[in-house]
């Protein structure tokens, strides 16, 4: 991974073999980013996408392997239990241009991934909601 900073905006390049979520969490921790937004494009060869089922309150995830273009990757950076929390959603396209999308649990870079990270001054934490079954933004 390499990056360049412009004010509160970081242009980040992830390299082949890097896992996007963990690399981004480490990047944010190192650069003291506790709140922000992320967008990106690139290529992955392994990605796990999920969907939250609201009635049973659980994620259903599927791992896809092969060549995929990230056609859209977006999300936010917050904290939970004093640690960086990265929440990403994405859409990937395969060789037949079929798309798959959802909550990104894991993704491994196959060539490169280009991210724009906008750091926001402040902290917004998350707290697990028993009622909803998700880690919700906490503003108190």
N, C-alpha and C positions, 0 to 999 in steps of 0.2 A: 504494500500500500504506500502511496505517496499522496501528498496534498499540498495545496497552497491556500493561504488565508488572505481574504480581502475584506477588511472591516470585520463584520460578524458573519461573513459567508465563507465557507470552505468548499473548494473544488477538490474532490477526492477521487483517486483512481485506485480501484482494487485490482489485484492481479490473480492470475490463474492459480487455482487451488485454494484461495481464501474463502472462508465461509462468511457470508455477508453480515448476518446478525451479530455474531461474536466479534468480528473485526470492527464493526461499527460501534458496538458497546465499548470495546477497548479504546477505540479512537476517542469517543466522547469522554470516557473516564480520564484519559491522559490529557485531554485538552479542556477539562473542567466544563463540559457542556452538559447541563442538567435539564435544559428545555430547548426545543427546537423542532424544525421540520426537515424532512428528507425527501428528495425526489431523485430518480435515476433511471438509467437504461444500461443495457449491456448483454452479456451472454453467460448462461449457466448450463451445466450438464447434469445437475441434480438439484431438484427443488421440491420442497414439501409445502403444499398449499392446503388450507383448511377452510372450513365453514362452521360457524357456531350454530348448533341446533338449539333454539330457544326453549323448547318444551323440556327435553331431558337435561338442558344446561350443560352441553358438552360439545367439544370440537370433534369434527370428523375430518381427518387429514389423509391426504394421499401423496406419496412420494413419486415423482416423475423423474425418469432418467433418460438421457439422450441429449441432443442438441436443441437448445431453446434460446430464443431472443427474448430479453425482457423488453416488452413494448411499453410497460408503465410500471414504475415502482414509486410508491409514495407512503408517507407515514409521519409519525411524530416521535419525539424523544421526550421522555419525562423521567420521573424517578419512582421507585417503589422500594420500601425498606432501605432507604438511603443508597440505593444502587441505581445505575442507569437502566432504564426500561425502554427498549426500542420496539415500537409497534408498527409493522409494515404490512401493506397490502400490495399485491402485484398481479400483473397479467403477463403471461409468457406465451410465445407462439412457437409451434413446432415446424418441421420442414414442409408440412402440407398447409401451413398458415392457420391451422386450428389453434384456437386460443384456450388457455386454462387460467383461471384466476381465483384469488381468495386471499385469506390471511397467510402471510409468509412466515412459516416456522423455521425454515432452514433453506439456504440456497448456496451452492458452491460454484464459484466463478470458473468458467471454462476458457475464457479468453481475457476479457476485461469487463469491469463494471465502472461506470462513471456516475458519481453522486454529487449532488449539490446539497450541502448541509447548511441550514440557516440557524445560527445560534440565537436564542432569545434570552435576555437577561431575566433571571428569576428561577423559581422552582415550582413545579406543579407535581404533586405526588399522586400515587394511585393506591386504591384500597379495594380489596376483594369484597364484592357484594354477594351475600348469600342469596338474596332475592333474585338477582339477575344471573349470577353465576360467572361474572366477568370481573376483571380488575378495572374499576371505573376511575375516572379522573376525580381527584379529591381537592376541593378548593378551600377547605377550612383551615 
